[in-house]
Amino acid sequence: MPATIMESEANVNATNGQKPVDSAHMPGLATERTNEASEGLDTKSAIDIARIINAEDAKVANAVKKALPEVARVIDLVARSLRDGGRLIYVGAGSSGRIAALDSSECPATFSTAPSQVQYIMCGGPKALASAADVNEDSPEMGHRDIAKRRPTRKDVIIGISASGRTPYVVGAVEYAKARGAKTAAIVCNRDSALAEVADITVTAEVGPEVISGSTRLKASSAQKMITNMITTGAMTRLGYVYDNLMVNVHMKNQKLVERGINVLMRLTGVDRETAIRTIKSSGKSIPLAAVMLKANVDKMEALRRLQKADGNVRLAIEDSRLEL
């Protein structure tokens, strides 16, 4: 890259109040280095390419495993926030933003959460989900602006996702949210990043060089997907939206999910199909209500009282206890 362009980028970032991003040092990032295991990839057969990618993908789970203590901290942070009426808001750009969008969009159907409870902010907006939008992810001010529209408060958790850990848009958004009292976390794939410096908790999955150098849609994105899965699934489970390992809060909006709800209730309570369907109807098509009615042998109003007391935690509602996190 010509020096004049590099200097221009550094000046732009500096004027936005951020540390300059020196593009000349990008190869120093683990995710940008050349992967020896995939050298000569363009000369390989289809099966050899598949084997190389598969072998590299096998390293992802172990990289995530090393970050589990930090993942657990974020799970509890998010659970407490949602219990207290706060929100989880992901922020990302490019592949990282798409992972954020995927995780947040699947929560309502899986856990019957309101769309406002788990949100995402994608650099470039929704149009950038389907294509590389003409936006500047090097602008922390854009990150400030976009997160400011969501009005983050001390009740919220903002999670920045960036493979490099240095995307100025994401760093700027997390920094702005933290300044307004929100709890913050980061999901990155490189150590000692700018994002880690501003986040309260950093989950670092060091997946190493990509099969195609710098293509973080590969191992880095796989790690990000695994981690976001853990965070939302873990938080919702801690909140009691899962009973045992059953999707007890499933939102029955189509025939497949209706059948899933019936089967969940049958497995959870041991009743026959006819009783399960009848109870689901009398509960207003609420699996949590139906589960409490059957397991605690109470009517709909008592089941509702118990669920409210337990903040929606099905197990605690059956036991008539309060949720403590």
C-alpha positions in Angstrom: 0.0 0.0 0.0 1.4 3.4 -0.9 2.7 5.4 2.1 0.4 8.3 1.2 -2.7 6.1 1.5 -1.5 4.6 4.8 -0.8 8.1 6.2 -4.3 9.2 5.1 -5.9 6.3 6.9 -3.9 6.9 10.0 -4.9 10.6 10.0 -8.6 9.8 9.5 -8.6 7.4 12.5 -6.5 9.7 14.6 -9.0 12.6 14.1 -11.8 10.3 15.2 -10.1 9.9 18.5 -8.9 6.3 17.9 -5.5 4.8 17.7 -4.4 4.7 14.0 -4.8 1.4 12.3 -1.5 0.6 10.6 -2.4 -1.6 7.7 1.3 -2.5 7.2 1.1 -4.4 10.4 -2.0 -6.5 9.5 0.1 -9.5 8.6 1.2 -9.6 12.2 -2.3 -10.7 13.2 -2.6 -14.5 13.6 -5.7 -14.5 11.3 -3.7 -12.7 8.6 -0.6 -14.9 8.5 0.0 -17.5 5.8 -1.2 -21.0 6.7 1.5 -23.5 5.9 -1.0 -26.3 5.9 -2.8 -24.8 2.9 0.1 -23.8 0.8 -0.4 -24.6 -2.9 -4.2 -24.8 -2.3 -5.0 -23.8 -5.8 -3.1 -26.9 -7.2 -5.1 -29.3 -5.0 -7.9 -31.6 -6.0 -11.4 -31.1 -4.6 -11.0 -33.8 -2.0 -7.7 -32.5 -0.9 -9.1 -29.0 -0.5 -12.0 -30.4 1.6 -9.5 -32.4 3.8 -7.4 -29.3 4.4 -10.3 -27.2 5.3 -11.8 -29.9 7.5 -8.4 -30.4 9.3 -8.2 -26.7 10.0 -11.9 -26.5 11.2 -11.1 -29.3 13.7 -8.9 -26.8 15.5 -11.7 -24.3 16.2 -13.4 -26.1 19.0 -10.2 -26.4 21.0 -9.5 -22.7 20.5 -13.0 -21.9 21.8 -12.5 -24.3 24.7 -9.6 -22.3 26.0 -11.9 -19.2 26.3 -14.8 -21.0 28.2 -14.2 -19.1 31.5 -14.7 -15.8 29.7 -17.7 -17.2 27.9 -19.3 -18.2 31.2 -18.8 -14.7 32.5 -20.6 -13.2 29.5 -23.4 -15.8 29.9 -24.1 -14.6 33.4 -23.8 -11.0 32.4 -26.4 -11.4 29.7 -28.7 -13.5 31.8 -28.7 -10.8 34.6 -29.3 -8.1 32.0 -32.2 -9.8 30.4 -33.7 -10.7 33.8 -33.6 -7.0 34.8 -35.2 -5.7 31.6 -32.0 -5.0 29.6 -31.0 -6.0 26.2 -28.2 -7.9 24.5 -26.9 -5.9 21.4 -24.3 -7.3 19.1 -22.2 -5.0 17.0 -20.2 -6.2 14.0 -19.0 -5.6 10.4 -18.7 -8.0 7.5 -18.7 -11.7 8.4 -18.7 -10.8 12.1 -21.9 -8.7 11.7 -23.6 -11.5 9.8 -22.8 -14.0 12.6 -24.3 -11.4 15.0 -27.4 -11.1 12.9 -27.8 -14.9 12.7 -27.7 -15.4 16.4 -30.0 -12.6 17.3 -32.6 -13.5 14.7 -32.9 -17.1 15.9 -33.7 -16.2 19.6 -37.4 -15.3 19.2 -38.3 -18.7 17.6 -36.2 -20.7 20.0 -36.9 -19.0 23.3 -39.9 -16.8 22.6 -37.9 -13.7 23.4 -39.1 -10.4 22.1 -37.1 -9.2 19.1 -36.0 -6.2 21.1 -34.3 -8.4 23.8 -31.5 -9.6 21.5 -30.5 -7.3 18.7 -27.7 -6.7 16.2 -26.1 -3.7 14.6 -24.5 -4.4 11.3 -22.0 -1.9 9.8 -23.8 -0.7 6.7 -27.2 -1.7 7.9 -29.4 -4.7 6.8 -28.4 -4.3 3.1 -24.8 -5.2 4.1 -26.0 -8.7 5.2 -26.5 -9.8 1.7 -23.6 -8.0 0.0 -20.4 -6.0 0.7 -22.0 -2.6 1.3 -20.1 0.5 0.3 -19.5 1.6 3.9 -16.5 2.6 5.9 -15.9 0.2 8.8 -12.8 2.2 9.6 -15.0 4.9 11.1 -15.4 4.8 14.8 -17.8 7.7 14.5 -20.2 5.6 12.5 -20.1 3.1 15.3 -20.9 5.8 17.8 -23.8 7.0 15.7 -25.3 3.6 15.1 -25.2 2.4 18.8 -26.4 5.8 19.9 -29.6 5.2 18.0 -30.3 2.2 20.4 -29.8 4.4 23.4 -27.7 2.0 25.5 -28.1 2.1 29.3 -26.6 0.4 32.3 -29.1 -2.4 32.0 -27.8 -3.4 28.5 -24.9 -5.7 27.4 -23.1 -4.6 24.2 -21.0 -7.3 22.6 -18.6 -6.3 19.8 -17.5 -9.0 17.4 -14.4 -8.6 15.3 -12.0 -11.3 14.2 -9.0 -8.9 14.2 -10.2 -7.2 17.3 -9.4 -3.8 15.8 -12.3 -2.9 13.5 -12.7 0.8 14.3 -16.5 0.8 13.7 -16.9 -1.9 16.4 -14.4 -0.5 18.8 -16.1 2.9 18.5 -19.6 1.4 19.2 -18.4 -0.5 22.3 -16.5 2.5 23.6 -19.6 4.7 23.3 -21.9 2.2 25.0 -19.5 1.7 27.9 -19.2 5.4 28.4 -23.0 5.4 28.9 -22.9 2.7 31.5 -23.6 -0.4 29.5 -21.8 -3.6 30.3 -19.5 -4.6 27.4 -17.9 -7.7 26.0 -15.8 -8.6 22.9 -15.4 -11.7 20.8 -12.1 -11.7 19.0 -9.6 -14.1 17.4 -6.4 -12.2 18.1 -4.8 -11.2 21.4 -3.9 -7.7 22.6 -6.5 -6.0 20.5 -8.0 -2.5 20.6 -11.5 -4.0 21.2 -10.2 -5.9 24.3 -8.9 -2.7 25.7 -12.3 -1.1 25.8 -14.5 -4.1 26.7 -15.2 -5.3 30.2 -14.8 -9.0 29.2 -13.0 -10.3 26.2 -13.5 -13.8 24.7 -10.5 -14.6 22.6 -10.6 -17.7 20.4 -7.1 -17.9 18.8 -7.9 -20.0 15.7 -4.7 -19.1 13.9 -4.1 -18.5 10.2 -7.0 -19.1 7.8 -6.9 -21.6 4.9 -7.1 -18.6 2.7 -5.0 -16.0 4.4 -7.1 -13.3 6.0 -10.4 -14.9 5.0 -12.0 -14.8 8.5 -15.3 -16.1 7.1 -13.7 -19.4 7.7 -12.3 -20.5 11.1 -12.8 -17.1 12.8 -16.5 -17.0 11.9 -17.0 -20.6 12.9 -15.5 -19.7 16.3 -17.7 -16.6 16.6 -20.8 -18.7 15.8 -19.9 -21.3 18.4 -19.4 -18.5 21.0 -22.6 -16.6 20.3 -24.5 -19.9 20.4 -23.1 -20.5 23.9 -23.8 -17.0 25.1 -27.5 -16.9 24.1 -28.2 -20.5 24.8 -26.4 -20.3 28.1 -28.2 -17.1 29.2 -31.6 -18.4 28.2 -31.0 -21.7 30.0 -29.9 -19.8 33.1 -33.1 -17.8 32.9 -35.2 -21.0 32.8 -36.3 -20.8 29.2 -35.0 -24.4 28.8 -36.2 -27.2 31.1 -33.8 -30.1 31.4 -32.5 -29.9 27.8 -35.9 -29.3 26.2 -37.0 -26.2 24.2 -39.7 -25.4 26.7 -40.1 -21.8 25.5 -40.5 -22.7 21.8 -42.7 -20.2 19.9 -45.3 -22.2 18.0 -45.7 -20.1 14.9 -45.8 -22.9 12.3 -46.8 -26.6 12.1 -43.2 -27.8 12.7 -42.9 -25.8 15.9 -46.4 -26.8 17.0 -45.4 -30.4 16.8 -42.2 -29.7 18.6 -44.1 -28.0 21.4 -46.5 -30.9 21.8 -43.6 -33.4 21.9 -41.7 -31.2 24.5 -44.7 -31.1 26.8 -45.3 -34.9 26.4 -41.6 -35.6 27.3 -41.5 -33.1 30.1 -44.7 -34.2 31.8 -45.3 -37.8 30.7 -48.8 -37.1 29.5 -50.3 -38.5 26.3 -50.7 -36.5 23.1 -54.4 -35.7 23.6 -53.8 -34.3 27.1 -50.8 -32.3 25.9 -52.9 -30.7 23.1 -55.8 -30.0 25.4 -53.5 -28.3 28.0 -51.7 -26.3 25.3 -55.1 -25.0 24.1 -56.3 -24.1 27.6 -53.0 -22.3 28.3 -53.4 -20.1 25.3 -50.7 -22.0 23.4 -48.0 -21.3 26.0 -45.7 -24.3 26.6 -44.3 -22.8 29.8 -47.8 -22.3 31.2 -48.9 -25.7 30.1 -45.8 -27.3 31.7 -46.3 -25.6 35.0 -50.1 -26.5 35.0 -49.3 -30.2 34.5 -46.1 -30.6 36.5 -47.4 -28.6 39.5 -51.0 -29.7 39.1 -52.4 -26.1 39.2 -54.8 -24.1 37.1 -53.8 -21.5 34.5 -54.0 -18.5 36.8 -51.8 -20.1 39.4 -49.3 -21.2 36.8 -49.2 -17.6 35.5 -48.6 -16.3 39.0 -45.8 -18.8 39.5 -44.1 -17.9 36.2 -44.3 -14.2 37.0 -42.8 -14.8 40.4 -40.0 -16.8 38.9 -39.3 -14.3 36.1 -40.3 -16.9 33.5 -38.1 -19.7 34.8 -40.2 -22.9 34.3 -38.4 -25.1 36.7 -38.6 -22.5 39.5 -42.2 -21.8 38.7 -43.0 -25.5 39.2 -41.2 -25.3 42.5 -42.8 -21.9 43.3 -39.4 -20.3 43.9 -37.7 -17.0 42.8 -35.0 -16.6 40.2 -31.6 -15.7 41.7 -28.6 -14.9 39.4 
